[in-house]
Amino acid sequence: MPVFPTLKRWMLFVDGENLTFRAQEVLHDAGVAPIEGRYWRKDCFIWKPQTTGSQRVYGAGTIDSNSIRSYYYTSLTGDEPALEQVRRSLWDLQFTPRVFKKSRQGEKAKGVDISLTKDMLVHAFNNHYDVGILVAGDGDYVPLVEELKHLGKQVCVVFFSESAGLNPALKLASDLYVNMTTDFVKGWNDAIIHGVLKQDK
């Protein structure tokens, strides 16, 4: 990412459905068994242990240490108390939660993509951030990234490798791509080895 001293304000937008399913595969392939608790709920959300959504992620350029706001978008089957529990878990990780109900396990909720796109565009249009960090690998986000660039924003895509679900077109559309695989796997592995996750359950 080019170094522009004025481009420091950033917001984080996480496609949690996309991230969670790919992360579960990446961890499985690496021989790491995640533990459900503060940082992971199966098929619903996941984040790197001992970090929060507001912290600068994965070396994404010369930006401020903390985000202006971080959003996490996901969905699950269940009643309103179940959705509320997930919202509280994400809020505890310093995310603004966007949690949608879906009718069947395994399907992708339409509201995730739509809500993420809307929020990222509205905040860009209102000049609330200089750098938008998108944690997603889906090629459907390419038009969004292109539009954000037309609005004068820099876009950093953070995700796993192409072999683990990153659409190459999304990588090429971004100003910067950060491969999170090694750091993500190490973060989970270290947390398991040192018993951090048992304390957070």
C-alpha positions as CSV (number, residue, x, y, z in Angstrom):
1,M,0.0,0.0,0.0
2,P,1.4,3.5,-0.9
3,V,2.4,5.5,2.2
4,F,0.2,8.6,2.4
5,P,0.5,10.3,5.8
6,T,-3.1,11.6,5.6
7,L,-4.6,8.2,4.9
8,K,-4.8,6.8,8.4
9,R,-8.5,6.5,9.3
10,W,-9.8,3.0,8.6
11,M,-12.9,0.8,9.1
12,L,-13.0,-3.0,9.1
13,F,-15.8,-4.9,7.3
14,V,-15.8,-8.7,7.8
15,D,-17.9,-11.2,5.8
16,G,-18.1,-13.5,8.7
17,E,-19.9,-16.3,6.9
18,N,-17.2,-16.4,4.2
19,L,-14.4,-16.1,6.8
20,T,-15.7,-18.7,9.2
21,F,-16.3,-21.5,6.7
22,R,-12.9,-20.9,5.0
23,A,-11.1,-20.5,8.4
24,Q,-12.5,-23.8,9.6
25,E,-11.1,-25.5,6.5
26,V,-7.7,-23.8,6.8
27,L,-7.4,-24.8,10.5
28,H,-8.4,-28.3,9.8
29,D,-5.9,-28.6,7.0
30,A,-3.2,-27.3,9.3
31,G,-4.1,-29.8,12.0
32,V,-5.4,-27.2,14.4
33,A,-8.7,-28.0,16.2
34,P,-10.3,-24.7,17.3
35,I,-12.1,-24.6,20.7
36,E,-15.6,-23.1,20.8
37,G,-15.9,-20.0,23.0
38,R,-15.1,-16.3,22.8
39,Y,-13.4,-16.5,19.4
40,W,-15.3,-19.2,17.6
41,R,-18.8,-20.5,17.2
42,K,-19.0,-23.3,14.6
43,D,-20.3,-22.2,11.2
44,C,-21.2,-18.7,12.7
45,F,-18.2,-16.6,13.6
46,I,-14.4,-16.8,14.1
47,W,-11.6,-14.4,14.9
48,K,-8.0,-14.6,15.8
49,P,-7.6,-15.4,19.5
50,Q,-6.3,-12.6,21.8
51,T,-7.2,-9.9,19.3
52,T,-10.2,-7.7,18.8
53,G,-12.0,-6.2,15.8
54,S,-10.8,-2.7,16.5
55,Q,-7.1,-3.6,16.4
56,R,-5.0,-3.1,13.2
57,V,-5.1,-6.4,11.4
58,Y,-2.4,-8.5,9.7
59,G,0.0,-5.6,8.8
60,A,-2.5,-3.8,6.6
61,G,-0.4,-0.8,5.8
62,T,0.5,2.4,7.7
63,I,-2.9,3.0,9.3
64,D,-3.9,4.0,12.9
65,S,-3.6,1.4,15.6
66,N,-7.4,1.2,16.1
67,S,-10.3,1.4,13.7
68,I,-13.0,4.0,13.7
69,R,-15.5,1.2,13.6
70,S,-15.4,-2.6,12.8
71,Y,-18.3,-4.5,11.5
72,Y,-18.9,-8.2,11.5
73,Y,-21.6,-9.8,9.3
74,T,-22.9,-13.3,9.8
75,S,-26.0,-15.4,10.1
76,L,-27.3,-18.5,11.9
77,T,-30.4,-20.6,12.3
78,G,-32.2,-20.2,15.6
79,D,-34.5,-17.9,17.5
80,E,-34.0,-14.3,18.6
81,P,-32.2,-15.2,21.9
82,A,-29.7,-17.2,19.9
83,L,-29.1,-14.3,17.5
84,E,-28.8,-11.9,20.5
85,Q,-26.1,-14.2,22.1
86,V,-24.0,-14.0,18.9
87,R,-24.4,-10.2,18.7
88,R,-23.2,-10.0,22.3
89,S,-20.2,-12.2,21.6
90,L,-19.2,-10.1,18.6
91,W,-19.7,-6.9,20.5
92,D,-17.4,-8.2,23.2
93,L,-14.8,-8.6,20.5
94,Q,-15.3,-4.8,19.7
95,F,-17.3,-5.4,16.6
96,T,-20.5,-3.7,15.5
97,P,-22.5,-6.9,14.9
98,R,-24.8,-7.5,11.9
99,V,-26.4,-10.9,12.6
100,F,-29.1,-12.3,10.3
101,K,-31.4,-15.2,10.7
102,K,-31.4,-17.9,8.0
103,S,-33.8,-20.7,7.5
104,R,-31.4,-23.6,6.8
105,Q,-27.9,-24.4,8.0
106,G,-25.3,-24.3,5.2
107,E,-27.0,-21.7,3.1
108,K,-25.7,-18.2,2.8
109,A,-27.9,-15.4,4.0
110,K,-28.5,-12.6,1.4
111,G,-28.5,-10.0,4.1
112,V,-24.8,-10.4,4.8
113,D,-23.5,-9.3,1.4
114,I,-26.1,-6.6,1.0
115,S,-25.6,-5.1,4.5
116,L,-21.8,-5.1,4.2
117,T,-21.9,-3.5,0.7
118,K,-24.3,-0.8,1.9
119,D,-22.3,0.0,5.1
120,M,-19.0,0.2,3.3
121,L,-20.4,2.5,0.6
122,V,-22.3,4.8,2.9
123,H,-19.3,5.3,5.2
124,A,-17.1,5.9,2.2
125,F,-19.6,8.4,0.6
126,N,-19.7,10.3,4.0
127,N,-15.9,10.3,4.2
128,H,-15.8,8.4,7.5
129,Y,-12.7,6.5,6.6
130,D,-9.6,6.7,4.3
131,V,-8.9,3.0,4.1
132,G,-11.5,0.3,4.0
133,I,-10.3,-3.2,5.1
134,L,-12.4,-6.0,3.7
135,V,-12.1,-9.4,5.1
136,A,-13.6,-11.6,2.4
137,G,-12.6,-13.7,-0.5
138,D,-15.8,-13.7,-2.6
139,G,-15.5,-12.3,-6.2
140,D,-18.9,-10.8,-5.9
141,Y,-17.3,-7.9,-3.9
142,V,-15.2,-6.8,-7.0
143,P,-17.8,-4.1,-8.1
144,L,-17.9,-2.8,-4.5
145,V,-14.1,-2.5,-4.4
146,E,-14.1,-0.7,-7.8
147,E,-16.7,1.8,-6.6
148,L,-14.9,2.5,-3.4
149,K,-11.8,3.3,-5.4
150,H,-13.8,5.7,-7.6
151,L,-14.8,7.4,-4.4
152,G,-11.1,8.0,-3.6
153,K,-10.8,5.3,-1.0
154,Q,-8.0,2.8,-0.6
155,V,-9.2,-0.8,-0.2
156,C,-7.2,-3.6,1.5
157,V,-8.4,-7.1,1.1
158,V,-7.4,-9.5,3.9
159,F,-8.1,-13.2,3.4
160,F,-6.6,-16.6,3.0
161,S,-4.8,-17.7,-0.2
162,E,-6.4,-18.4,-3.6
163,S,-6.2,-22.1,-2.8
164,A,-8.2,-21.5,0.3
165,G,-11.0,-19.5,-1.2
166,L,-9.7,-16.1,-2.4
167,N,-11.1,-15.1,-5.8
168,P,-8.1,-13.8,-7.7
169,A,-10.2,-11.0,-9.3
170,L,-10.8,-9.6,-5.8
171,K,-7.1,-9.6,-5.0
172,L,-6.4,-7.7,-8.3
173,A,-9.1,-5.2,-7.7
174,S,-7.7,-4.2,-4.3
175,D,-5.0,-1.7,-3.5
176,L,-3.4,-4.2,-1.2
177,Y,-3.9,-7.8,-0.5
178,V,-2.8,-9.4,2.8
179,N,-2.6,-13.2,3.1
180,M,-3.7,-13.8,6.7
181,T,-3.2,-17.6,6.6
182,T,0.1,-18.0,8.5
183,D,-0.7,-15.4,11.2
184,F,-4.2,-16.8,11.7
185,V,-3.1,-20.4,12.1
186,K,-0.3,-19.4,14.4
187,G,-2.6,-17.3,16.5
188,W,-5.0,-20.2,17.0
189,N,-2.2,-22.8,17.5
190,D,-0.5,-20.6,20.1
191,A,-3.7,-19.9,22.0
192,I,-4.5,-23.7,22.2
193,I,-1.0,-24.6,23.3
194,H,-1.0,-21.9,26.1
195,G,-4.5,-22.7,27.3
196,V,-5.8,-19.2,26.5
197,L,-9.1,-20.5,25.0
198,K,-10.0,-22.6,28.1
199,Q,-9.8,-19.4,30.2
200,D,-12.1,-17.6,27.7
201,K,-14.9,-20.3,27.5
